Amino acid sequence: MPLEVLLPGVFVVLLAAGYVLLAGRARRRNAQAGWSRWRTGWFLAGSALLVAGLLPRSRRGRTATSAATCSSTC
């Protein structure tokens, strides 16, 4: 895959890794009112959806007729 296709996904993964590190630090600094694990989980779920949406779709399983139909009707 070309770099311009992978670069946004790599950026989101790096951003999520930084978020997890900072959330862990916040949790350790204030153990009583620490960082919510739910918040971290939802952030990671949203990041995974972004990566899945940014990756190109596979062309496996598409026939020439379905591609032609889609290009003329989509």
C-alpha positions in Angstrom: 0.0 0.0 0.0 1.2 3.5 -0.7 2.4 5.7 2.2 -0.4 8.3 1.7 -3.0 5.5 2.4 -1.3 4.2 5.5 -0.1 7.5 7.0 -3.5 8.6 8.5 -4.0 5.2 10.1 -0.5 5.3 11.6 -1.1 8.8 12.9 -4.3 7.6 14.7 -2.5 4.6 16.2 0.3 6.8 17.5 -2.2 9.3 18.9 -4.0 6.5 20.7 -0.8 5.1 22.1 0.1 8.6 23.5 -3.4 8.9 24.9 -3.0 5.5 26.7 0.4 6.5 28.2 -1.0 9.8 29.4 -4.1 8.2 30.8 -2.0 5.7 32.7 0.1 8.6 34.1 -3.0 10.5 35.2 -4.3 7.3 36.9 -1.1 6.8 38.8 -0.8 10.4 39.9 -4.3 10.6 41.5 -5.4 7.1 42.4 -8.6 8.1 44.1 -10.1 10.3 41.4 -7.9 8.8 38.6 -8.7 8.5 35.0 -11.8 6.6 33.9 -11.1 3.3 32.2 -14.4 3.7 30.4 -13.2 6.9 28.9 -10.0 5.3 27.7 -11.9 2.3 26.3 -14.3 4.5 24.3 -11.5 6.6 23.0 -9.7 3.5 21.8 -12.9 2.1 20.3 -13.4 5.4 18.4 -9.7 5.3 17.3 -10.2 1.7 16.0 -13.2 2.9 14.0 -11.3 5.7 12.5 -8.5 3.4 11.4 -11.0 1.0 9.9 -12.7 3.8 8.1 -9.4 5.2 6.8 -8.1 2.0 5.3 -9.0 1.3 1.7 -11.7 -1.4 1.1 -10.6 -4.7 -0.3 -11.6 -5.4 -3.9 -11.9 -9.1 -3.3 -15.2 -10.6 -4.1 -16.3 -7.8 -6.5 -17.0 -8.9 -10.0 -16.6 -6.8 -13.1 -20.4 -6.4 -13.4 -20.9 -5.2 -9.9 -18.1 -2.7 -10.3 -19.6 -1.5 -13.6 -23.1 -1.3 -12.0 -21.8 0.7 -9.1 -19.9 3.1 -11.2 -22.9 3.9 -13.3 -25.5 4.1 -10.5 -23.4 5.2 -7.5 
